[in-house]
Amino acid sequence: MSQTSSAIFGSYVLTHREGAQEVLRDRWVLIEGRRIAAITAGKPSADRVFDRPGRFILPGLLNLHNHCFSEAVARTHTEDGHARRNNQSIVYTVLLPLSKTGTEILSPAERMAAARLGILQLLKGGVTTVMEPFRNGIPEMFDAAEAMGIRFYGAPYLFSTADAKAGSDGVVRYAGDDGQADLDAWNTLHATWHGRGEGRIRLAMSPHATDTCGPDLLRACAARARELDVPITIHLAQSDAEVATIKARCEGRSPAEYLDWLGLLAPDLLAAHCLSSSDDDLRLMAMRGATVLNCPRVFARAGRTAAFSRFAGHGIRTLVGTDGYNMDLLGELNAASMISKVTTGRADVATAPELIDSVTRNAAAAIKRPDLGTLTPGATADVTVIDLSHPHCQPLADPRRGLIALANRANVDLVMVDGRMLIDGGRYIGGDEAAITAAGAAAIQRIWDLPEARAALGDDA
């Protein structure tokens, strides 16, 4: 079968020279099959031509921490302090309990609908690769990713105790003994899905968090992940309560010290949030080569600052993800910039080039994918194209600063994964957006209608 070729014109094209970013003006990116073939000044011959001025062509954006399902359950219920007990974390009052309930009451078709809604949002936000931690009772996440074309690192959770839940007193109580069953389920999903979709579908090892995973499970997860050479991702120090729990359980250790004691704090670890980590913890993480996944907006809505600049300033490879909150990666990059500047009182931190690297080449390096996150001949043809001709982006002197400071998901014009165009003119071309949205919203509404959900979300008054 002959390969399809595409030529995309960019008023600006992000490349690299001698390790540094370089923005080329008025270039064509030629894609042949699943690979980038060339970047040329002249218009190349191609089967499909996308010639639109004002576009900024980027390597496909990587979002390595997102939750399509659990954050949908909380959407518009938890802003302005609503559904928060004493302004505390909603992880153990809303997200974990209601996502568990959802896996039990929704039909496979409804779970698929919720998954498709999440993938649609990611693609429309310019994401070509996502790492998605989720409860292993939602295997439809894999089906949706394969069908809709995104590059997907599925990270089904493993728990030692899957029934962690905060009581009315705010104290989290841990129940269940799920470790071996979850590891067996992960192995089954790996055997079924890893490498599907011509290699687009892969798995990551995802023990949920330091307080929900005991030493035996964490050691087993690390050993299995390293045997298979897959990434390891975990929630780390995402709340003060988690830090206190680990300190009480583990002879005064912090969550980072706990993982280090078990041998998990290493270059293959992607640690989400780290909000409550101490400076000593961050120095330890930098020394061990671990990566931080920074998702600033989900904490900002609760009045907490998770500053990209704090982690990066300790020399830690720091990436930006959405945590499922709005799934607007460009908006998240803007928040990372602004929150860092406000918290440090400095304008020169969390710069546009740093933040772009955090969702392109640095993210690709964290998952050992040198073929991603770059626009170079021979690289995999994952491409994100941003329309900077909108009035809110004009006039424009620097497209990188414009991307971070001014752009948002409404500027996403084209998204290509593996040489296949998925978004064109800002619209998903593989299905009916309105139908996908309605079906996904209806599935989540089924959870919201439950008495336990109304109680957890503060809607039972």
FENDADA-V452179 format. One record per backbone hydrogen bond with DSSP energy under -1.0 kcal/mol. CO is the residue of the C=O (numbers start at 1). NH is the residue of the N-H. E is the energy in kcal/mol with one decimal. If there is no record, write none. Layout:
{{CO;NH;E} {CO;NH;E}}
//
This chain:
{{4;33;-2.7} {5;48;-1.6} {6;31;-3.2} {7;50;-3.0} {8;29;-2.7} {10;27;-2.0} {11;26;-1.5} {12;57;-2.9} {13;24;-2.9} {15;22;-3.1} {17;20;-1.7} {20;17;-2.8} {22;15;-3.3} {24;13;-2.1} {27;10;-3.0} {28;40;-2.4} {29;8;-2.4} {30;37;-2.9} {30;38;-1.4} {31;6;-2.6} {32;35;-1.8} {34;381;-2.4} {35;32;-2.3} {36;378;-3.4} {38;30;-3.0} {40;28;-3.2} {48;7;-2.6} {50;9;-2.9} {54;388;-2.4} {55;11;-1.1} {55;12;-2.0} {56;386;-2.5} {57;14;-2.6} {58;384;-2.2} {61;128;-2.7} {61;129;-1.8} {63;131;-2.1} {65;323;-2.9} {69;73;-1.4} {71;75;-1.0} {74;77;-2.3} {74;78;-1.1} {79;82;-2.1} {81;84;-1.5} {85;88;-1.2} {90;94;-2.5} {90;95;-2.1} {91;96;-2.8} {92;166;-2.4} {94;98;-2.1} {95;99;-1.8} {96;100;-2.0} {97;101;-2.1} {98;102;-2.3} {99;103;-1.9} {100;104;-1.1} {101;105;-2.2} {102;106;-2.1} {107;111;-2.7} {108;112;-2.3} {109;113;-1.9} {110;114;-2.2} {111;115;-2.2} {112;116;-2.6} {113;117;-2.0} {114;118;-1.8} {115;119;-2.4} {116;120;-2.4} {117;121;-1.8} {118;122;-2.0} {119;123;-2.5} {120;124;-2.5} {121;125;-1.2} {122;127;-2.2} {123;126;-1.9} {126;61;-1.0} {128;151;-2.7} {129;63;-3.0} {130;153;-3.1} {131;66;-1.1} {132;155;-2.5} {134;157;-3.0} {135;138;-1.7} {138;141;-2.0} {139;142;-1.5} {140;144;-2.8} {141;145;-2.2} {142;146;-2.6} {143;147;-2.4} {144;148;-2.4} {145;149;-1.4} {151;130;-2.4} {152;202;-2.9} {153;132;-2.2} {154;204;-2.6} {155;134;-1.2} {158;208;-2.5} {160;178;-1.6} {165;173;-2.4} {167;170;-2.2} {171;167;-2.3} {173;165;-2.0} {175;163;-1.6} {178;182;-2.8} {179;183;-2.2} {180;184;-2.5} {181;185;-2.3} {182;186;-2.5} {183;187;-2.3} {184;188;-2.0} {185;189;-2.4} {186;190;-2.6} {187;191;-2.4} {188;192;-1.8} {189;193;-2.9} {190;194;-1.7} {193;196;-2.6} {195;199;-1.3} {196;201;-2.4} {197;200;-1.6} {200;152;-1.8} {201;195;-3.4} {202;154;-2.5} {205;233;-3.0} {206;158;-1.4} {208;235;-2.1} {212;160;-3.0} {212;161;-1.5} {214;218;-2.3} {215;219;-2.5} {216;220;-2.2} {217;221;-2.8} {218;222;-2.3} {219;223;-2.4} {220;224;-2.3} {221;225;-2.7} {222;226;-2.3} {223;227;-1.8} {224;228;-1.9} {225;229;-1.1} {225;230;-2.1} {231;205;-3.1} {232;270;-2.9} {234;272;-3.0} {235;210;-1.0} {236;274;-1.9} {237;276;-3.0} {239;243;-1.5} {240;244;-2.3} {241;245;-2.4} {242;246;-2.4} {243;247;-2.2} {244;248;-2.1} {245;249;-2.1} {246;250;-2.8} {247;252;-2.4} {250;253;-1.5} {254;258;-2.5} {255;259;-2.2} {256;260;-2.2} {257;261;-2.6} {258;262;-1.4} {259;264;-2.7} {260;263;-1.0} {264;266;-1.5} {266;269;-2.1} {268;232;-2.1} {269;291;-2.5} {270;234;-1.8} {271;293;-2.8} {272;236;-2.3} {272;274;-1.6} {274;277;-1.5} {278;282;-2.1} {279;283;-2.3} {280;284;-2.0} {281;285;-2.5} {282;286;-2.4} {283;287;-2.1} {284;288;-1.9} {285;289;-1.0} {285;290;-1.8} {291;271;-3.2} {292;319;-2.8} {293;273;-2.8} {294;321;-2.1} {296;300;-2.1} {297;301;-1.8} {299;302;-1.5} {299;304;-2.3} {300;303;-1.8} {307;311;-1.2} {308;312;-2.6} {309;313;-2.1} {311;314;-1.1} {311;316;-1.6} {312;315;-1.9} {317;292;-2.3} {319;294;-3.4} {322;325;-1.9} {324;326;-1.0} {328;332;-2.1} {329;333;-2.2} {330;334;-2.0} {331;335;-2.2} {332;336;-2.6} {333;337;-2.1} {334;338;-2.7} {335;339;-3.0} {336;340;-1.5} {337;341;-2.1} {338;342;-2.5} {339;343;-2.5} {340;344;-1.9} {341;345;-1.6} {351;355;-2.5} {352;356;-2.6} {353;357;-2.3} {354;358;-1.5} {356;359;-1.2} {357;360;-1.2} {357;362;-1.9} {359;62;-3.0} {360;364;-2.5} {361;365;-2.1} {362;366;-1.7} {364;369;-2.8} {365;368;-1.5} {369;372;-1.9} {371;380;-1.5} {376;379;-2.5} {379;36;-2.6} {380;382;-2.3} {381;419;-2.5} {382;60;-2.4} {383;416;-2.9} {384;58;-3.0} {385;413;-2.9} {385;414;-1.3} {386;56;-2.8} {390;393;-2.0} {391;394;-1.4} {398;402;-2.5} {399;403;-2.4} {400;404;-1.9} {401;405;-3.0} {402;406;-2.1} {402;407;-1.6} {408;411;-2.5} {409;412;-1.5} {411;387;-3.5} {413;426;-2.4} {414;385;-2.8} {415;422;-3.2} {415;423;-1.7} {416;383;-2.1} {417;420;-1.9} {420;417;-2.4} {422;429;-2.4} {423;415;-1.8} {424;427;-1.3} {427;424;-2.4} {432;436;-2.5} {433;437;-2.6} {434;438;-2.4} {435;439;-2.3} {436;440;-2.2} {437;441;-2.5} {438;442;-2.1} {439;443;-1.7} {440;444;-1.9} {441;445;-2.2} {442;446;-1.3} {444;448;-2.1} {445;449;-1.9} {447;450;-1.7} {450;454;-2.4} {451;455;-2.2} {452;456;-2.3} {453;457;-2.7} {454;459;-3.0}}
//
